[in-house]
Amino acid sequence: MCAPGPAAPPPLGEAEFAALMAPFAPVILPVVVGCSGGADSLALAWLAQRWSGGRAIAVICDHGLRPESAAEAVQVAERLRRAGLPVALRRLGLRPGPGLQARAREARRAALLGACREFGATHLLLGHHAGDQAETVLLRALAGSGPRGLAAMAPVSVAAEALVLRPLLGVPRARLEATCRAAGLSWVEDPSNADPRFARARLRAAGGAAGAEAAAPAFAARRARLEEALAARAAGALRLLPEGCARLDRAALGGDAIAIALFARLLRVVAGRPHAPAEARAAALLARGQGTLGGARLLASGWVVREVPAAACPAVPGTVWDGRFRLLAAPEGHMIGPLGRAEAARLRGRHRHLPAAALAALPALRHARDGMLAAVPHLAYPDREAAARFPLRFAPRGGPLTEG
């Protein structure tokens, strides 16, 4: 008598998906879903549409690297429309050459975040699943990543345009394929996933990630522990202000690995950079007690301030100036740029608790026609009513200090 084979994996149900989305609450609708046409992103789009009450927008990005990709993108769009989803198609037009996969990821991310801005969505959903998580950790391990890299992908990360959510990191791909079959959705297999030119494809061909998929929850737990440790240290060692600077308590921060990692992140946040400086360089600066690194400046008093802010640019709503401040609204005919030392000295009495360097780096709005100062929102200048016309949000380009 033959033993029964393994049971087919069940599809991911709507209630189960709602439970996966619950930790991200509140999620503001509509949401944008990045959809490549694979089983993972198709299942995510289908589930998100039902979870959101019909307020999920599937955005398909055609990289244009294969002759048939345009027709495939149109086919995927039609399948999603038949399933009841609104769809937007973006042609990226990438050129072959070095660093193709990295360039493709960056272009797709930029297009998806641009769609969030276009549709007024503050949340972007991506379909990375347990297999992707395991492969990512193995590839980072092979590349010599440190503890942060080996903590795997985060379920939520922050971009200036939207929060990026990955609700499926603990879900095996087989269940997402079952979800597509149950919904009557056929998916597309990207041939680049089997192209031996790419490290991820070679890893899959060797079966390297198969056993690691079961460890995806452990990877997620490792990241959670790291973020908890960083958040706990930050709570007692520093105060990050909405003016884009921070006050550091050196004694409470300490000098261990958590302290160095946290300090490197703080430099990234204050400088508005996408990535933190190398931890060895951050440790050297912390040991010196003052100096500059990566666009941020550590003062002997313990303040961490922006070193040299970006130049002025048109004050268009949605602009993220200096990689740090997102302008939510603004009347026409204005520029946004640094307040500068002279104006900071003149307005010193309005914010005496901040160092002069932090004041000089504040965003200021000026009339485009004559350069005259119109408003400094953080100083309520010239008055609260005028400053309220230029609402700003501190939204550092690389995301918040911690993910907790």
N, C-alpha and C positions, 0 to 999 in steps of 0.2 A: 504494500500500500504506500502510495507516494505521500510525502509530507506536504502540507499546503505551503505555497510560496508566501513571501511577505505581502502583507496587505497593502493595497494601493494607498498612497497618502491622501488624506481628505483635503478638499478645497478649504481655503480660508473663508470663514463665514463673515457676514456683516457684523454680528455681535462681537466676534473675536477681533475684527479690525477696529471696531469702536474702542475696545479695551486697549489696543495698541496705541491708539491716538490719545487716549485719556491723559497720559502723563504730560502731553504737550499743551494742555488746556491753559488759558483760553486760546483757541485758534480762530482768527478772524476770517470770515468768508468774504469774497471767493478765495480759493486756493489755486495755484498753478501746479500741475503735475508734469514733470519731465518724462517724456515717453519716447523711447527709442524704437519700439515695435517688438522688443523681446518680451518673453513671458512675464518677467518680473515687473516691468513698467506698465504693460498692458493690464495685468492683474491689479496693480496699484491704482491705475486710472479708473478702472471699473469699480473697485471698492470705494475709492474716494468720492466718486460721483454719487454713490448711494449714501455714503456717510454724510456728505455735505448737503444732501437734499437737492442735488442738481447744480451745485455751485462750484464745480471743479472744472478747470480749463486744461485740457491736454495740449501740451506744446511739443511738437515734433521737430527735431533738428536734423536736417539733411546735410552731412558734412561734404557731400559732393565728391567723394574720393573714388567712387565706383560708377561706371556708366549706368548701372541699373538702380542706383540708390534713389534717384528722383522718383522713379515709378514706384519703388517700394514705399517711400514716404507717403505718396498720394494714396496708395493702397491701405496703409495703416490708418491714415486719416479717415478714409471712408468707413473702415471697420469701426472705428471709434464713434463716428457720427451715427452710424446705424445703431450703435449701442446707447445712443442718447447723450453723448458728450459733445460740448463745444470744443472745437479744435483750432489751433493756430499752427501754421507750418512756417519754419524758418530755414532758409537756404544759407549755409555758412560759407560755401565756396573755398574750402581749404586747399592748399597746394601740397602735393607730396614733397617729402624731404626729411631732414633730420628732426628728431623729437616729435614725430607725427602724433603719437598718442597723447603726449602731454599737451601739444597745441590744440588737439581736438577737444580734450577735456576743458581747457581754458575757454575755447570759443563757445562750446556748448553751455558752459556755466554762465558766460557773459550773456548769451542769447536768452537763457532761461530767466536770469535775473532782470534783463531788460523787459521780458514779457511780464514779469511781476510788476514792474513800474508802469507798464502800458495798461495793464488791466486793473491796477489798484489793489493787487494782492500783496499781503504782508507775509505770506507763508508759501514756500516752495517745497513740494514733496518729491523725494527721489526714491527709486526702487531698489537700492542696494539691499541685498539679502544676506543670509548667513554664509553662503558660499563666497560671496564677494568679501565679506568681513575676514574670513579665514585666509583667503588669498592675499588680501592686503597685508595682514600681519606677517605671513610667510615672506612676502616680497620685501617688506621692511626689515625683517630679521636678516634676510640674505644680503641686504644693502647695509647692514651694520647699524640700524636705528637704535636709539636709546630707549629708556623706559616709556617716554611719551609716545614714540612711534609704535611701540609694541602694545600700547593700550588700545590700538585699533581705531576705527572710524567712530566719530561721535554721533549719537542719535540726533543731536541738534547742534547747529553751528549758526553763526551770525554773519550776514553780509549787510552792507549798507542798505541794500534794497529790500531785503526780506530775511526772515528766519528760514533756515534750510533744515527740513525735517527728514529723517530716515526711519520710518516706523517699522520697516520689515527686516531690520538687522538680525533678528533672532529667528527668522522664518526660512526654512530650507526652500531652495528653488523648486523642488518637486511639488511642494504644496501650491506654489504659485502657478505652475503649469497645470495642476489639477483645477485651480480656480479659473483659469482661462478656458479649459475644456468645459467646465460646468456652465460658464457664461456663453459658450459658443464662439469664443474668440480664438482665431488662429494667429500664431505669432511668427515673427521673422527671426531667423538665425543669422547673425552678422558673421560673414566669413572671416573677418579679421580676428574673431575670437579663437580661430584655429590657425592663424598665421604664425609660423615659427619665428618670424622676425621680432615678435613682441614677447617680452619676458612672461607676461601673464598667460599667454597662450602656451608657451613652453612648459610652464608650471602645470597647467591643466593636462597637457598631453602626458606628462610624467606621473600624473595622479598625485602630485604633491599636496594638493589642498583637500583631497577627499577625506582623509582622516581628521584633518584640522577643523572641518566644518562643525563637528560635534563640540569643539572647544569654543565656538563663538560666544556662548554665554559667559565663559570665563574671561574672554577678552573684554567683553563689555563690563564685567565686574571689576577688572583691573583698571579700566579707564575711570569708572565711577569712584573707586577708592582714591585714585590720584587726584581727581577733581575735588573730592571731599577734603583731602588733606590740604590742597592748595587754598580752597575756600576758607577752611578753618584758620589757616595761618594768616590769610589776608584779613580776616575779620579782626584779628588782634594786632596786626602789624602795620596796617596802612589805611588811609582814607582817600579814596578816589573821588574827586569832585566833578560835578557836571561842567565845570569850566575847563576840563581836560587836563588837569594836573593832579598831583597826589602828594600827601604828606606821609612820610615813611618813619616808622619807629624802628630804628636799627636794632635795638636790643631785643624787641619782640620778634623781629624778622628772623634773627639768628643767622647762621652761616652754613647750614646743611644743604642737602640736595634740593629739598622742597623750597628753601629760602632762595636759592639761586634760580630755580625754575620760575618761581613767582616773580622775582625781580626782573628776569628777562622778559616775562610777559608784560610786566608793568611798563618797561621801556617801550615795548611794541605798541601798547595801548596809547601811551602819552604821545608817542611820535606819529601815530596814525599809519604805521607800516603794516603790510600784510603778514609779515613774519617776524618773530622775535630774533634778536641777535644771538649768536652762539653763546651757550651758557658759560663757556670758559672766559669769554670776553666780559660777560656780565659779572662773573665772579671777581674778575680783576678790577672792574670799576667799583664794585661794592667794597672791596678791600681798600681801595684808594680813598674812598669816602667822598669824592667829588670828581666831576669830569663829564664828558659827553660820550655817547655811543648810540648809533643808529637813529639819530635825529632827536634824541631825548638828552636831557641834562640833569645830572644829580648835583644838587647844591649841598654845601657843607652843612646847612641847616636841616637837611633831611628831605627837602622838597624835591620832587621830580617834575620837571617842566619841559615844555616843547623847546627845542633848541632854535631852529630857524623855520618859521612857518612858511607855507607856500605863498606865492604871489597872488594878487587879486584876480578874480575872474567874474564874469557876469553872474548876477544873483538870480539864477533860474530855479524855481521850485524843484526839489528833488536832487539838486546839486549836493555832493558831499565834498565840502571844502577842506583842504589840507589832510584828507584821509581821516578826518575826525568828526566834523560837524555836518549834519544833514540839515539843509534849509528846507523847511516844510512849506513855507509860503513867502511871497515877497511881491510888492508892487513892481511894475516895470521900471526900467531906467536906473537900476542900482548895480553896484559891484560889491562883492564880498572879498575881504582880505584881512590881513592882520591889523590889529589896532595900532601897533608900533609904539616905540619908546616915548616919543614926545607926547602923544595923546594919552598914553598910560600914565605919565607923570602928571598931566593936567587933571586926570580923573581919579587920581590915587585915593582921594578921600572916600570914594564910593565903595571900595573893597580893600580896606587896609589889612585884612587877614591874609591876603594873597601876596606872594613876592612880586616884585616889579617885573621879573622875567615872565611870570605867568600872565600878568595883566597885558603885557605887550603882545603876547601870542593869542589873545582872545580874538574871535571873529568880529569884525566891524563892517557895517554897511555904509557905503558912501554913494552919493549921487554921481551917476556916470558922467553927467555933463560938466561938472566942475570939481569933482573929487572931495566935496565937502562932506564931513561926517554926518550921517543921517541917524544911525542908531548903533548902540552896542547892547544887544539883548541881555547879556549876562550882568550888565551893570545897570539895567533899566534906564539907559540913557537915550534921549534926553529926559524921558519920563516913561512910565510903564505903558501908557497907551501907544506911544510911538514904537517902543521896543516890541510890543505884542504884534505889530504888523510883520515882524520877521522872526517867527518861531523857529528855534533851532533845537536839534536833538544831538547829544553826544553819541555818535555811532562810529566807533573806531573801525577802520577798514578790516582789520584782521579778526574782529569779533570781540566779545567781552573778555574781561580779565580771567574769569573761570567759567566753566560750563555748568556749575552747580546752581 
